[in-house]
Amino acid sequence: MGGALAATLGSLLYPAMLGVQKVGSAPERVIATPATGPLTEADRDFVVEVRAAGLWEYPVGRTALRKGTTKAVRTAGEHLVEGHASLDAACRNVAGQLGITLPNQPSPQQQGFVATLNADSGTQFDTDMTTTVRAADGLLLSTIASVRTTTRNSLVRSLADQANGTVLDEITVLEKTGQVDFGQVLVQENTASKLPAQDVTPPPPAAGEPQVALTPPTTSTRSPSPSTG
């Protein structure tokens, strides 16, 4: 069903614009009617947003395992890796069933977050990592709540439930580090993005490009590498 749906709808199943605080230009417009319930632009954009969140927070979690200066920060990194590996698997499964094209890279804005944190060191890394991810997760949590209460698609509803648990867990462990700059979080959560659409939209994959999978940690190491599949 997913392949036929993708072939029929084409570009409708990849967002033209995916903002930080708003998904879709006409979020209630139904773009597909699979057996699991009507699929709206907001539903599609949500699935893509969940995928994009994992594509940058997962490597940030791996970096926190190496660079975090306290056990609490490293624990937060562990939760980011484990949580997004599990959530990404669910996201890819839902997208496959609904014919939604997923990105293999986060948005340019999110790539900028990763680059900044890769350049950080010491306690500056701790503060920047926890604050940046906490602010992003606060915005994502609002999107999850909106989609969960409005979607008529059972697969999207199930993904929203899992995403809600994952993001709440991340927010909790980030706050427990004592490193979050809540003043900066409030600024980021309450300031509308002025970035152009291309900076906040993850690029679609190239034709024939293998889908990147976020691999779960093994028992011997907590620094897994992304794989393709």
C-alpha positions in Angstrom: 0.0 0.0 0.0 2.8 2.4 1.0 4.6 2.2 -2.4 1.4 2.8 -4.4 0.4 5.7 -2.2 3.8 7.3 -2.6 3.7 6.9 -6.4 0.2 8.4 -6.6 0.8 11.4 -4.4 4.4 12.2 -5.1 5.5 15.5 -3.7 2.4 15.8 -1.6 4.0 13.5 0.9 7.0 15.6 1.5 6.6 19.1 3.1 7.3 22.2 1.0 8.0 24.0 4.3 8.5 22.7 7.8 9.0 25.5 10.3 10.2 25.3 13.9 6.9 26.3 15.4 4.4 25.6 12.7 3.9 22.6 10.5 2.3 22.8 7.1 0.8 25.7 5.2 -2.7 24.2 5.3 -2.5 21.7 8.2 -6.0 20.4 8.0 -5.9 19.6 4.3 -6.3 15.9 3.7 -3.7 14.6 1.3 -4.3 10.8 1.5 -7.0 8.5 2.8 -5.3 5.2 3.8 -7.2 2.5 5.8 -5.7 3.8 9.0 -7.6 7.1 8.6 -7.3 10.4 6.7 -3.8 11.8 6.5 -3.5 15.6 6.7 -0.6 17.9 5.9 0.0 18.4 9.7 0.2 14.6 10.1 2.7 14.2 7.3 4.8 17.2 8.6 4.7 15.7 12.1 6.2 12.4 10.9 8.9 14.3 9.1 9.6 16.5 12.1 10.0 13.5 14.4 12.5 12.0 12.0 14.4 15.3 11.7 14.6 15.7 15.5 16.2 12.3 15.8 18.7 13.0 13.0 20.3 15.8 15.1 19.5 14.9 18.7 20.9 11.3 18.3 24.4 12.4 17.3 24.3 15.1 19.9 23.5 12.4 22.5 26.5 10.5 21.3 28.7 13.6 21.6 27.4 14.1 25.2 28.5 10.6 26.1 32.0 11.6 25.2 32.2 15.3 26.1 29.8 15.7 29.0 31.7 16.8 32.1 29.2 15.3 34.6 27.5 12.0 35.0 24.1 13.7 34.7 25.0 15.2 31.3 26.3 11.9 30.1 23.1 10.2 31.3 21.1 12.7 29.3 23.2 11.8 26.2 22.4 8.2 26.8 18.7 8.9 26.9 18.9 10.9 23.7 20.7 8.0 21.9 18.4 5.3 23.2 15.2 7.3 22.9 15.7 8.4 19.4 16.9 5.1 18.2 13.6 3.5 19.3 11.5 6.4 18.1 13.2 6.6 14.8 12.4 2.9 14.1 8.8 3.6 14.8 8.8 6.7 12.7 10.3 4.9 9.7 7.8 2.1 10.1 4.9 4.6 10.1 6.3 6.5 7.2 6.7 3.3 5.2 3.1 2.3 5.7 1.8 5.8 4.8 4.1 6.4 1.9 5.8 9.4 3.5 9.2 10.3 2.3 11.7 10.9 5.1 14.8 13.0 5.1 18.3 11.5 5.8 19.6 14.8 7.1 18.2 17.3 9.6 17.4 20.9 8.6 20.2 23.4 8.0 19.2 25.0 11.3 19.5 21.7 13.1 22.8 21.0 11.4 24.0 24.3 12.8 23.1 23.2 16.3 25.2 20.0 15.9 28.2 22.0 14.5 28.1 24.4 17.4 28.0 21.6 20.0 30.8 19.7 18.2 32.9 22.8 18.6 32.1 23.3 22.3 34.1 21.9 25.1 34.0 21.7 28.9 31.1 23.2 30.8 30.2 25.3 27.8 29.2 22.2 26.0 27.1 21.0 29.0 25.2 24.3 29.1 24.8 24.7 25.4 23.7 21.1 24.8 21.2 20.9 27.6 19.7 24.3 26.8 19.5 23.8 23.0 17.9 20.3 23.2 15.6 21.4 26.0 14.3 24.3 24.0 13.9 22.2 20.8 12.1 19.5 22.8 9.7 22.0 24.4 8.7 23.1 20.9 8.3 19.5 19.7 6.2 18.7 22.7 3.7 21.4 21.7 3.6 20.0 18.2 3.0 16.5 19.6 0.1 17.6 21.7 -1.5 19.4 18.8 -1.2 16.5 16.4 -2.2 14.0 19.0 -5.5 15.8 19.7 -6.4 16.5 16.1 -5.2 13.5 13.9 -7.6 11.0 12.6 -4.9 8.6 11.5 -4.3 5.8 14.0 -0.7 5.3 12.9 0.1 9.0 13.5 -1.7 8.8 16.8 0.4 5.9 17.9 3.6 7.7 16.8 2.6 10.8 18.7 2.1 8.7 21.9 5.6 7.2 21.6 7.1 10.6 20.8 5.4 12.2 23.8 6.9 9.6 26.2 10.4 10.0 24.6 10.4 13.8 24.6 9.1 14.0 28.2 11.8 11.6 29.3 14.5 13.7 27.5 13.2 16.9 29.0 13.3 15.4 32.5 16.9 14.1 32.3 18.1 17.4 30.7 16.5 19.4 33.6 18.1 17.1 36.1 21.6 18.1 34.9 21.2 21.5 36.5 22.8 23.0 33.4 19.7 24.2 31.5 19.5 28.0 31.0 15.8 28.4 31.4 15.8 32.0 30.5 17.3 31.2 27.1 14.8 28.3 26.7 11.9 30.7 27.3 13.3 33.1 24.7 13.7 30.3 22.1 10.3 28.8 22.8 8.4 32.1 22.6 10.2 33.8 19.7 8.8 33.1 16.2 11.5 31.9 13.8 12.5 34.4 11.2 14.6 32.0 9.3 13.8 31.3 5.6 11.9 28.1 4.8 14.9 26.3 3.4 16.8 26.7 6.7 14.1 25.0 8.8 13.1 22.3 6.4 15.1 19.0 6.2 16.2 18.3 2.6 14.5 15.3 0.9 16.8 12.4 0.2 18.3 12.0 -3.2 16.8 9.5 -5.6 17.9 6.0 -4.7 19.7 7.1 -1.5 19.5 4.4 1.2 17.5 5.3 4.2 19.6 6.2 7.3 18.7 4.2 10.4 19.6 5.3 13.9 21.0 2.2 15.5 20.3 1.4 19.2 23.2 1.1 21.6 24.8 -2.3 22.2 25.7 -3.7 25.6 29.4 -3.3 25.0 29.3 0.4 23.9 27.0 3.4 24.1 28.4 5.1 21.0 26.6 3.4 18.1 27.0 4.7 14.6 24.2 5.4 12.1 23.7 2.7 9.5 21.9 2.6 6.2 19.1 0.2 5.4 
